[in-house]
Amino acid sequence: MRKKAVLACSICKSRNYTTEKKKSDNEERIGMKMFCKVCNEHTLHLETK
């Protein structure tokens, strides 16, 4: 089963992307380096709740 995750920019805190992740016992937050339209550069996007 998959779970929805919302990704937010670590610099401007803008929620730009959604993705799905595997549902597991150790609920670790995911992070991806993606393009932020607000910052106009590639930044680290972390999972929010």
Residue, then its C-alpha position, 0 to 999 in steps of 0.5 A: m500500500r502506498k501513502k501520499a507525501v507532500l514535499a515542501c522547499s527547505i528554504c522558502k517552505s513552499r509546498n510544491y510537489t506531491t508524491e507517493k511512498k511505501k508504507s512501512d514500519n519505520e516512518e522516515r521522512i523523504g527528501m529530494k532535490m527538486f526545482c522550486k518555482v518560488c526560489n527559482e533554483h534546485t533546492l532540497h524538498l522535504e516531506t511535510k505532515 
